[in-house]
Amino acid sequence: MKQNMGKVDRMIRIVLAALFVDLYFSRVVGGWVGIVLLAVAGIFLVTSLLGSCPLYGICGIGTNRAKKHIS
């Protein structure tokens, strides 16, 4: 799987995932909204650890600024 996420994008997703989990477990957000936030936090965490977002691939977006080598 090709990495299409940059370091800043990955860090933002990790911080947001931690925030969403904290909001849920501190009971600020509950019910179905809390469950949705937990699911989004899980997706953010997995995609940031892998460095690849399937939705970015579908939309043709990439935040990875790796230098491309010209051959």
PDB file with SEQRES, HELIX, SHEET and CRYST1 records, atoms N, CA, C and O in Angstrom:
SEQRES   1 A   71  MET LYS GLN ASN MET GLY LYS VAL ASP ARG MET ILE ARG          
SEQRES   2 A   71  ILE VAL LEU ALA ALA LEU PHE VAL ASP LEU TYR PHE SER          
SEQRES   3 A   71  ARG VAL VAL GLY GLY TRP VAL GLY ILE VAL LEU LEU ALA          
SEQRES   4 A   71  VAL ALA GLY ILE PHE LEU VAL THR SER LEU LEU GLY SER          
SEQRES   5 A   71  CYS PRO LEU TYR GLY ILE CYS GLY ILE GLY THR ASN ARG          
SEQRES   6 A   71  ALA LYS LYS HIS ILE SER                                      
HELIX    1 AA1 LYS A    7  PHE A   25  1                                  19    
HELIX    2 AA2 GLY A   31  LEU A   50  1                                  20    
HELIX    3 AA3 PRO A   54  CYS A   59  1                                   6    
CRYST1    1.000    1.000    1.000  90.00  90.00  90.00 P 1           1          
ATOM      1  N   MET A   1       0.838  -1.165   0.000  1.00  0.00           N  
ATOM      2  CA  MET A   1       0.000   0.000   0.000  1.00  0.00           C  
ATOM      3  C   MET A   1       0.892   1.239   0.000  1.00  0.00           C  
ATOM      4  O   MET A   1       1.780   1.365   0.842  1.00  0.00           O  
ATOM      5  N   LYS A   2       0.661   2.140  -0.928  1.00  0.00           N  
ATOM      6  CA  LYS A   2       1.469   3.342  -1.068  1.00  0.00           C  
ATOM      7  C   LYS A   2       1.074   4.376  -0.014  1.00  0.00           C  
ATOM      8  O   LYS A   2      -0.109   4.626   0.216  1.00  0.00           O  
ATOM      9  N   GLN A   3       2.077   4.966   0.614  1.00  0.00           N  
ATOM     10  CA  GLN A   3       1.805   5.993   1.613  1.00  0.00           C  
ATOM     11  C   GLN A   3       1.429   7.294   0.916  1.00  0.00           C  
ATOM     12  O   GLN A   3       2.169   7.800   0.072  1.00  0.00           O  
ATOM     13  N   ASN A   4       0.268   7.826   1.284  1.00  0.00           N  
ATOM     14  CA  ASN A   4      -0.185   9.073   0.675  1.00  0.00           C  
ATOM     15  C   ASN A   4      -0.480  10.145   1.729  1.00  0.00           C  
ATOM     16  O   ASN A   4      -1.152  11.136   1.444  1.00  0.00           O  
ATOM     17  N   MET A   5       0.026   9.938   2.937  1.00  0.00           N  
ATOM     18  CA  MET A   5      -0.181  10.896   4.023  1.00  0.00           C  
ATOM     19  C   MET A   5       1.156  11.417   4.520  1.00  0.00           C  
ATOM     20  O   MET A   5       2.092  10.647   4.741  1.00  0.00           O  
ATOM     21  N   GLY A   6       1.238  12.727   4.693  1.00  0.00           N  
ATOM     22  CA  GLY A   6       2.440  13.351   5.226  1.00  0.00           C  
ATOM     23  C   GLY A   6       2.492  13.265   6.740  1.00  0.00           C  
ATOM     24  O   GLY A   6       1.531  12.842   7.384  1.00  0.00           O  
ATOM     25  N   LYS A   7       3.630  13.673   7.306  1.00  0.00           N  
ATOM     26  CA  LYS A   7       3.828  13.587   8.755  1.00  0.00           C  
ATOM     27  C   LYS A   7       2.850  14.470   9.512  1.00  0.00           C  
ATOM     28  O   LYS A   7       2.307  14.058  10.537  1.00  0.00           O  
ATOM     29  N   VAL A   8       2.621  15.682   9.016  1.00  0.00           N  
ATOM     30  CA  VAL A   8       1.711  16.602   9.709  1.00  0.00           C  
ATOM     31  C   VAL A   8       0.296  16.041   9.699  1.00  0.00           C  
ATOM     32  O   VAL A   8      -0.389  16.080  10.721  1.00  0.00           O  
ATOM     33  N   ASP A   9      -0.152  15.521   8.565  1.00  0.00           N  
ATOM     34  CA  ASP A   9      -1.475  14.925   8.439  1.00  0.00           C  
ATOM     35  C   ASP A   9      -1.632  13.765   9.415  1.00  0.00           C  
ATOM     36  O   ASP A   9      -2.667  13.630  10.067  1.00  0.00           O  
ATOM     37  N   ARG A  10      -0.610  12.936   9.512  1.00  0.00           N  
ATOM     38  CA  ARG A  10      -0.653  11.785  10.409  1.00  0.00           C  
ATOM     39  C   ARG A  10      -0.723  12.220  11.874  1.00  0.00           C  
ATOM     40  O   ARG A  10      -1.474  11.642  12.659  1.00  0.00           O  
ATOM     41  N   MET A  11       0.058  13.236  12.241  1.00  0.00           N  
ATOM     42  CA  MET A  11       0.050  13.711  13.619  1.00  0.00           C  
ATOM     43  C   MET A  11      -1.296  14.344  13.987  1.00  0.00           C  
ATOM     44  O   MET A  11      -1.792  14.149  15.096  1.00  0.00           O  
ATOM     45  N   ILE A  12      -1.881  15.093  13.063  1.00  0.00           N  
ATOM     46  CA  ILE A  12      -3.194  15.694  13.314  1.00  0.00           C  
ATOM     47  C   ILE A  12      -4.229  14.608  13.557  1.00  0.00           C  
ATOM     48  O   ILE A  12      -5.061  14.735  14.456  1.00  0.00           O  
ATOM     49  N   ARG A  13      -4.188  13.551  12.774  1.00  0.00           N  
ATOM     50  CA  ARG A  13      -5.138  12.450  12.953  1.00  0.00           C  
ATOM     51  C   ARG A  13      -4.945  11.742  14.291  1.00  0.00           C  
ATOM     52  O   ARG A  13      -5.925  11.350  14.925  1.00  0.00           O  
ATOM     53  N   ILE A  14      -3.716  11.574  14.723  1.00  0.00           N  
ATOM     54  CA  ILE A  14      -3.459  10.930  16.009  1.00  0.00           C  
ATOM     55  C   ILE A  14      -3.983  11.802  17.151  1.00  0.00           C  
ATOM     56  O   ILE A  14      -4.599  11.296  18.088  1.00  0.00           O  
ATOM     57  N   VAL A  15      -3.739  13.106  17.072  1.00  0.00           N  
ATOM     58  CA  VAL A  15      -4.224  14.022  18.109  1.00  0.00           C  
ATOM     59  C   VAL A  15      -5.749  14.033  18.141  1.00  0.00           C  
ATOM     60  O   VAL A  15      -6.348  13.998  19.215  1.00  0.00           O  
ATOM     61  N   LEU A  16      -6.380  14.082  16.963  1.00  0.00           N  
ATOM     62  CA  LEU A  16      -7.847  14.056  16.914  1.00  0.00           C  
ATOM     63  C   LEU A  16      -8.406  12.745  17.462  1.00  0.00           C  
ATOM     64  O   LEU A  16      -9.414  12.744  18.168  1.00  0.00           O  
ATOM     65  N   ALA A  17      -7.757  11.640  17.139  1.00  0.00           N  
ATOM     66  CA  ALA A  17      -8.210  10.342  17.656  1.00  0.00           C  
ATOM     67  C   ALA A  17      -8.139  10.325  19.180  1.00  0.00           C  
ATOM     68  O   ALA A  17      -9.064   9.853  19.841  1.00  0.00           O  
ATOM     69  N   ALA A  18      -7.055  10.831  19.731  1.00  0.00           N  
ATOM     70  CA  ALA A  18      -6.925  10.884  21.190  1.00  0.00           C  
ATOM     71  C   ALA A  18      -7.988  11.790  21.804  1.00  0.00           C  
ATOM     72  O   ALA A  18      -8.549  11.474  22.853  1.00  0.00           O  
ATOM     73  N   LEU A  19      -8.259  12.908  21.152  1.00  0.00           N  
ATOM     74  CA  LEU A  19      -9.288  13.826  21.632  1.00  0.00           C  
ATOM     75  C   LEU A  19     -10.668  13.173  21.618  1.00  0.00           C  
ATOM     76  O   LEU A  19     -11.421  13.293  22.584  1.00  0.00           O  
ATOM     77  N   PHE A  20     -11.001  12.484  20.526  1.00  0.00           N  
ATOM     78  CA  PHE A  20     -12.301  11.820  20.414  1.00  0.00           C  
ATOM     79  C   PHE A  20     -12.472  10.738  21.478  1.00  0.00           C  
ATOM     80  O   PHE A  20     -13.542  10.609  22.072  1.00  0.00           O  
ATOM     81  N   VAL A  21     -11.417   9.963  21.715  1.00  0.00           N  
ATOM     82  CA  VAL A  21     -11.476   8.915  22.735  1.00  0.00           C  
ATOM     83  C   VAL A  21     -11.643   9.545  24.117  1.00  0.00           C  
ATOM     84  O   VAL A  21     -12.419   9.057  24.938  1.00  0.00           O  
ATOM     85  N   ASP A  22     -10.915  10.628  24.367  1.00  0.00           N  
ATOM     86  CA  ASP A  22     -11.037  11.314  25.645  1.00  0.00           C  
ATOM     87  C   ASP A  22     -12.440  11.890  25.849  1.00  0.00           C  
ATOM     88  O   ASP A  22     -13.001  11.797  26.941  1.00  0.00           O  
ATOM     89  N   LEU A  23     -12.994  12.477  24.808  1.00  0.00           N  
ATOM     90  CA  LEU A  23     -14.355  13.022  24.910  1.00  0.00           C  
ATOM     91  C   LEU A  23     -15.368  11.929  25.246  1.00  0.00           C  
ATOM     92  O   LEU A  23     -16.296  12.153  26.023  1.00  0.00           O  
ATOM     93  N   TYR A  24     -15.187  10.759  24.663  1.00  0.00           N  
ATOM     94  CA  TYR A  24     -16.111   9.658  24.916  1.00  0.00           C  
ATOM     95  C   TYR A  24     -15.975   9.123  26.344  1.00  0.00           C  
ATOM     96  O   TYR A  24     -16.967   8.977  27.058  1.00  0.00           O  
ATOM     97  N   PHE A  25     -14.742   8.836  26.748  1.00  0.00           N  
ATOM     98  CA  PHE A  25     -14.545   8.212  28.052  1.00  0.00           C  
ATOM     99  C   PHE A  25     -14.681   9.182  29.224  1.00  0.00           C  
ATOM    100  O   PHE A  25     -14.867   8.749  30.361  1.00  0.00           O  
ATOM    101  N   SER A  26     -14.592  10.484  28.964  1.00  0.00           N  
ATOM    102  CA  SER A  26     -14.857  11.451  30.022  1.00  0.00           C  
ATOM    103  C   SER A  26     -16.338  11.820  30.059  1.00  0.00           C  
ATOM    104  O   SER A  26     -16.756  12.685  30.829  1.00  0.00           O  
ATOM    105  N   ARG A  27     -17.117  11.154  29.222  1.00  0.00           N  
ATOM    106  CA  ARG A  27     -18.578  11.292  29.165  1.00  0.00           C  
ATOM    107  C   ARG A  27     -19.045  12.684  28.766  1.00  0.00           C  
ATOM    108  O   ARG A  27     -20.127  13.118  29.161  1.00  0.00           O  
ATOM    109  N   VAL A  28     -18.230  13.382  27.985  1.00  0.00           N  
ATOM    110  CA  VAL A  28     -18.662  14.656  27.415  1.00  0.00           C  
ATOM    111  C   VAL A  28     -19.604  14.381  26.259  1.00  0.00           C  
ATOM    112  O   VAL A  28     -20.600  15.080  26.070  1.00  0.00           O  
ATOM    113  N   VAL A  29     -19.278  13.358  25.491  1.00  0.00           N  
ATOM    114  CA  VAL A  29     -20.105  12.948  24.355  1.00  0.00           C  
ATOM    115  C   VAL A  29     -20.523  11.505  24.594  1.00  0.00           C  
ATOM    116  O   VAL A  29     -19.698  10.669  24.962  1.00  0.00           O  
ATOM    117  N   GLY A  30     -21.782  11.216  24.389  1.00  0.00           N  
ATOM    118  CA  GLY A  30     -22.272   9.860  24.607  1.00  0.00           C  
ATOM    119  C   GLY A  30     -23.275   9.464  23.547  1.00  0.00           C  
ATOM    120  O   GLY A  30     -23.497  10.188  22.577  1.00  0.00           O  
ATOM    121  N   GLY A  31     -23.871   8.316  23.744  1.00  0.00           N  
ATOM    122  CA  GLY A  31     -24.883   7.831  22.810  1.00  0.00           C  
ATOM    123  C   GLY A  31     -24.300   7.482  21.463  1.00  0.00           C  
ATOM    124  O   GLY A  31     -23.140   7.084  21.355  1.00  0.00           O  
ATOM    125  N   TRP A  32     -25.114   7.634  20.438  1.00  0.00           N  
ATOM    126  CA  TRP A  32     -24.665   7.257  19.090  1.00  0.00           C  
ATOM    127  C   TRP A  32     -23.581   8.193  18.572  1.00  0.00           C  
ATOM    128  O   TRP A  32     -22.735   7.783  17.777  1.00  0.00           O  
ATOM    129  N   VAL A  33     -23.600   9.452  19.016  1.00  0.00           N  
ATOM    130  CA  VAL A  33     -22.546  10.387  18.591  1.00  0.00           C  
ATOM    131  C   VAL A  33     -21.198   9.925  19.136  1.00  0.00           C  
ATOM    132  O   VAL A  33     -20.187   9.992  18.437  1.00  0.00           O  
ATOM    133  N   GLY A  34     -21.182   9.462  20.369  1.00  0.00           N  
ATOM    134  CA  GLY A  34     -19.953   8.946  20.959  1.00  0.00           C  
ATOM    135  C   GLY A  34     -19.437   7.718  20.244  1.00  0.00           C  
ATOM    136  O   GLY A  34     -18.232   7.574  20.039  1.00  0.00           O  
ATOM    137  N   ILE A  35     -20.349   6.825  19.860  1.00  0.00           N  
ATOM    138  CA  ILE A  35     -19.950   5.620  19.122  1.00  0.00           C  
ATOM    139  C   ILE A  35     -19.362   5.997  17.766  1.00  0.00           C  
ATOM    140  O   ILE A  35     -18.362   5.421  17.336  1.00  0.00           O  
ATOM    141  N   VAL A  36     -19.984   6.964  17.095  1.00  0.00           N  
ATOM    142  CA  VAL A  36     -19.462   7.427  15.795  1.00  0.00           C  
ATOM    143  C   VAL A  36     -18.075   8.039  15.983  1.00  0.00           C  
ATOM    144  O   VAL A  36     -17.172   7.780  15.187  1.00  0.00           O  
ATOM    145  N   LEU A  37     -17.897   8.849  17.027  1.00  0.00           N  
ATOM    146  CA  LEU A  37     -16.587   9.444  17.284  1.00  0.00           C  
ATOM    147  C   LEU A  37     -15.532   8.378  17.575  1.00  0.00           C  
ATOM    148  O   LEU A  37     -14.389   8.503  17.136  1.00  0.00           O  
ATOM    149  N   LEU A  38     -15.905   7.332  18.311  1.00  0.00           N  
ATOM    150  CA  LEU A  38     -14.959   6.241  18.560  1.00  0.00           C  
ATOM    151  C   LEU A  38     -14.580   5.527  17.260  1.00  0.00           C  
ATOM    152  O   LEU A  38     -13.420   5.166  17.065  1.00  0.00           O  
ATOM    153  N   ALA A  39     -15.551   5.325  16.381  1.00  0.00           N  
ATOM    154  CA  ALA A  39     -15.259   4.682  15.098  1.00  0.00           C  
ATOM    155  C   ALA A  39     -14.332   5.556  14.255  1.00  0.00           C  
ATOM    156  O   ALA A  39     -13.383   5.060  13.648  1.00  0.00           O  
ATOM    157  N   VAL A  40     -14.610   6.844  14.223  1.00  0.00           N  
ATOM    158  CA  VAL A  40     -13.755   7.775  13.465  1.00  0.00           C  
ATOM    159  C   VAL A  40     -12.355   7.807  14.078  1.00  0.00           C  
ATOM    160  O   VAL A  40     -11.364   7.852  13.350  1.00  0.00           O  
ATOM    161  N   ALA A  41     -12.265   7.784  15.402  1.00  0.00           N  
ATOM    162  CA  ALA A  41     -10.964   7.756  16.067  1.00  0.00           C  
ATOM    163  C   ALA A  41     -10.181   6.503  15.685  1.00  0.00           C  
ATOM    164  O   ALA A  41      -8.975   6.569  15.448  1.00  0.00           O  
ATOM    165  N   GLY A  42     -10.863   5.366  15.624  1.00  0.00           N  
ATOM    166  CA  GLY A  42     -10.200   4.131  15.210  1.00  0.00           C  
ATOM    167  C   GLY A  42      -9.694   4.199  13.784  1.00  0.00           C  
ATOM    168  O   GLY A  42      -8.580   3.768  13.489  1.00  0.00           O  
ATOM    169  N   ILE A  43     -10.514   4.740  12.906  1.00  0.00           N  
ATOM    170  CA  ILE A  43     -10.106   4.884  11.500  1.00  0.00           C  
ATOM    171  C   ILE A  43      -8.925   5.835  11.391  1.00  0.00           C  
ATOM    172  O   ILE A  43      -7.964   5.549  10.676  1.00  0.00           O  
ATOM    173  N   PHE A  44      -8.986   6.975  12.099  1.00  0.00           N  
ATOM    174  CA  PHE A  44      -7.881   7.932  12.078  1.00  0.00           C  
ATOM    175  C   PHE A  44      -6.597   7.294  12.583  1.00  0.00           C  
ATOM    176  O   PHE A  44      -5.529   7.502  12.006  1.00  0.00           O  
ATOM    177  N   LEU A  45      -6.694   6.523  13.651  1.00  0.00           N  
ATOM    178  CA  LEU A  45      -5.500   5.913  14.228  1.00  0.00           C  
ATOM    179  C   LEU A  45      -4.880   4.887  13.278  1.00  0.00           C  
ATOM    180  O   LEU A  45      -3.666   4.878  13.074  1.00  0.00           O  
ATOM    181  N   VAL A  46      -5.707   4.037  12.708  1.00  0.00           N  
ATOM    182  CA  VAL A  46      -5.188   3.006  11.792  1.00  0.00           C  
ATOM    183  C   VAL A  46      -4.577   3.634  10.547  1.00  0.00           C  
ATOM    184  O   VAL A  46      -3.482   3.251  10.134  1.00  0.00           O  
ATOM    185  N   THR A  47      -5.273   4.593   9.947  1.00  0.00           N  
ATOM    186  CA  THR A  47      -4.740   5.211   8.727  1.00  0.00           C  
ATOM    187  C   THR A  47      -3.468   5.996   9.005  1.00  0.00           C  
ATOM    188  O   THR A  47      -2.567   6.028   8.167  1.00  0.00           O  
ATOM    189  N   SER A  48      -3.381   6.634  10.180  1.00  0.00           N  
ATOM    190  CA  SER A  48      -2.164   7.386  10.476  1.00  0.00           C  
ATOM    191  C   SER A  48      -0.993   6.450  10.757  1.00  0.00           C  
ATOM    192  O   SER A  48       0.143   6.767  10.406  1.00  0.00           O  
ATOM    193  N   LEU A  49      -1.245   5.318  11.375  1.00  0.00           N  
ATOM    194  CA  LEU A  49      -0.166   4.360  11.621  1.00  0.00           C  
ATOM    195  C   LEU A  49       0.314   3.708  10.328  1.00  0.00           C  
ATOM    196  O   LEU A  49       1.503   3.429  10.172  1.00  0.00           O  
ATOM    197  N   LEU A  50      -0.611   3.467   9.404  1.00  0.00           N  
ATOM    198  CA  LEU A  50      -0.234   2.884   8.116  1.00  0.00           C  
ATOM    199  C   LEU A  50       0.338   3.923   7.160  1.00  0.00           C  
ATOM    200  O   LEU A  50       1.113   3.588   6.265  1.00  0.00           O  
ATOM    201  N   GLY A  51      -0.046   5.185   7.350  1.00  0.00           N  
ATOM    202  CA  GLY A  51       0.423   6.247   6.460  1.00  0.00           C  
ATOM    203  C   GLY A  51      -0.318   6.297   5.147  1.00  0.00           C  
ATOM    204  O   GLY A  51       0.129   6.950   4.204  1.00  0.00           O  
ATOM    205  N   SER A  52      -1.434   5.622   5.075  1.00  0.00           N  
ATOM    206  CA  SER A  52      -2.192   5.562   3.840  1.00  0.00           C  
ATOM    207  C   SER A  52      -3.682   5.684   4.138  1.00  0.00           C  
ATOM    208  O   SER A  52      -4.214   5.008   5.018  1.00  0.00           O  
ATOM    209  N   CYS A  53      -4.342   6.561   3.387  1.00  0.00           N  
ATOM    210  CA  CYS A  53      -5.773   6.757   3.537  1.00  0.00           C  
ATOM    211  C   CYS A  53      -6.468   6.309   2.255  1.00  0.00           C  
ATOM    212  O   CYS A  53      -6.215   6.883   1.196  1.00  0.00           O  
ATOM    213  N   PRO A  54      -7.335   5.302   2.321  1.00  0.00           N  
ATOM    214  CA  PRO A  54      -8.015   4.836   1.116  1.00  0.00           C  
ATOM    215  C   PRO A  54      -8.857   5.926   0.443  1.00  0.00           C  
ATOM    216  O   PRO A  54      -8.944   5.970  -0.784  1.00  0.00           O  
ATOM    217  N   LEU A  55      -9.464   6.788   1.224  1.00  0.00           N  
ATOM    218  CA  LEU A  55     -10.266   7.869   0.652  1.00  0.00           C  
ATOM    219  C   LEU A  55      -9.391   8.849  -0.131  1.00  0.00           C  
ATOM    220  O   LEU A  55      -9.814   9.369  -1.163  1.00  0.00           O  
ATOM    221  N   TYR A  56      -8.187   9.100   0.350  1.00  0.00           N  
ATOM    222  CA  TYR A  56      -7.254   9.952  -0.397  1.00  0.00           C  
ATOM    223  C   TYR A  56      -6.929   9.308  -1.744  1.00  0.00           C  
ATOM    224  O   TYR A  56      -6.856   9.991  -2.765  1.00  0.00           O  
ATOM    225  N   GLY A  57      -6.736   7.992  -1.735  1.00  0.00           N  
ATOM    226  CA  GLY A  57      -6.426   7.292  -2.984  1.00  0.00           C  
ATOM    227  C   GLY A  57      -7.555   7.388  -3.992  1.00  0.00           C  
ATOM    228  O   GLY A  57      -7.309   7.576  -5.184  1.00  0.00           O  
ATOM    229  N   ILE A  58      -8.787   7.261  -3.528  1.00  0.00           N  
ATOM    230  CA  ILE A  58      -9.948   7.350  -4.415  1.00  0.00           C  
ATOM    231  C   ILE A  58     -10.072   8.749  -5.004  1.00  0.00           C  
ATOM    232  O   ILE A  58     -10.370   8.912  -6.187  1.00  0.00           O  
ATOM    233  N   CYS A  59      -9.839   9.761  -4.163  1.00  0.00           N  
ATOM    234  CA  CYS A  59      -9.987  11.154  -4.599  1.00  0.00           C  
ATOM    235  C   CYS A  59      -8.736  11.697  -5.282  1.00  0.00           C  
ATOM    236  O   CYS A  59      -8.762  12.801  -5.826  1.00  0.00           O  
ATOM    237  N   GLY A  60      -7.655  10.946  -5.263  1.00  0.00           N  
ATOM    238  CA  GLY A  60      -6.422  11.401  -5.892  1.00  0.00           C  
ATOM    239  C   GLY A  60      -5.683  12.455  -5.083  1.00  0.00           C  
ATOM    240  O   GLY A  60      -4.942  13.267  -5.639  1.00  0.00           O  
ATOM    241  N   ILE A  61      -5.885  12.442  -3.770  1.00  0.00           N  
ATOM    242  CA  ILE A  61      -5.249  13.404  -2.885  1.00  0.00           C  
ATOM    243  C   ILE A  61      -4.030  12.755  -2.251  1.00  0.00           C  
ATOM    244  O   ILE A  61      -4.032  11.557  -1.970  1.00  0.00           O  
ATOM    245  N   GLY A  62      -3.003  13.539  -2.031  1.00  0.00           N  
ATOM    246  CA  GLY A  62      -1.835  13.047  -1.330  1.00  0.00           C  
ATOM    247  C   GLY A  62      -1.166  14.173  -0.570  1.00  0.00           C  
ATOM    248  O   GLY A  62      -0.891  15.226  -1.146  1.00  0.00           O  
ATOM    249  N   THR A  63      -0.898  13.976   0.711  1.00  0.00           N  
ATOM    250  CA  THR A  63      -0.220  14.994   1.502  1.00  0.00           C  
ATOM    251  C   THR A  63       1.221  14.601   1.789  1.00  0.00           C  
ATOM    252  O   THR A  63       1.930  15.327   2.487  1.00  0.00           O  
ATOM    253  N   ASN A  64       1.659  13.478   1.269  1.00  0.00           N  
ATOM    254  CA  ASN A  64       3.030  13.020   1.439  1.00  0.00           C  
ATOM    255  C   ASN A  64       3.925  13.795   0.480  1.00  0.00           C  
ATOM    256  O   ASN A  64       3.749  13.736  -0.737  1.00  0.00           O  
ATOM    257  N   ARG A  65       4.860  14.501   1.027  1.00  0.00           N  
ATOM    258  CA  ARG A  65       5.742  15.327   0.202  1.00  0.00           C  
ATOM    259  C   ARG A  65       7.070  14.635  -0.076  1.00  0.00           C  
ATOM    260  O   ARG A  65       8.102  15.299  -0.175  1.00  0.00           O  
ATOM    261  N   ALA A  66       7.059  13.331  -0.203  1.00  0.00           N  
ATOM    262  CA  ALA A  66       8.288  12.595  -0.513  1.00  0.00           C  
ATOM    263  C   ALA A  66       8.771  12.997  -1.890  1.00  0.00           C  
ATOM    264  O   ALA A  66       7.984  13.135  -2.826  1.00  0.00           O  
ATOM    265  N   LYS A  67      10.058  13.182  -1.998  1.00  0.00           N  
ATOM    266  CA  LYS A  67      10.624  13.621  -3.281  1.00  0.00           C  
ATOM    267  C   LYS A  67      10.536  12.491  -4.299  1.00  0.00           C  
ATOM    268  O   LYS A  67      10.888  11.346  -4.016  1.00  0.00           O  
ATOM    269  N   LYS A  68      10.065  12.833  -5.470  1.00  0.00           N  
ATOM    270  CA  LYS A  68       9.968  11.862  -6.544  1.00  0.00           C  
ATOM    271  C   LYS A  68      11.270  11.888  -7.350  1.00  0.00           C  
ATOM    272  O   LYS A  68      11.784  12.947  -7.710  1.00  0.00           O  
ATOM    273  N   HIS A  69      11.773  10.703  -7.612  1.00  0.00           N  
ATOM    274  CA  HIS A  69      13.006  10.599  -8.389  1.00  0.00           C  
ATOM    275  C   HIS A  69      12.669  10.484  -9.862  1.00  0.00           C  
ATOM    276  O   HIS A  69      11.816   9.693 -10.263  1.00  0.00           O  
ATOM    277  N   ILE A  70      13.347  11.282 -10.652  1.00  0.00           N  
ATOM    278  CA  ILE A  70      13.142  11.230 -12.106  1.00  0.00           C  
ATOM    279  C   ILE A  70      14.117  10.219 -12.681  1.00  0.00           C  
ATOM    280  O   ILE A  70      15.326  10.313 -12.471  1.00  0.00           O  
ATOM    281  N   SER A  71      13.573   9.244 -13.413  1.00  0.00           N  
ATOM    282  CA  SER A  71      14.455   8.244 -14.000  1.00  0.00           C  
ATOM    283  C   SER A  71      14.594   8.428 -15.474  1.00  0.00           C  
ATOM    284  O   SER A  71      15.306   7.665 -16.127  1.00  0.00           O  
TER     285      SER A  71                                                      
END                                                                             
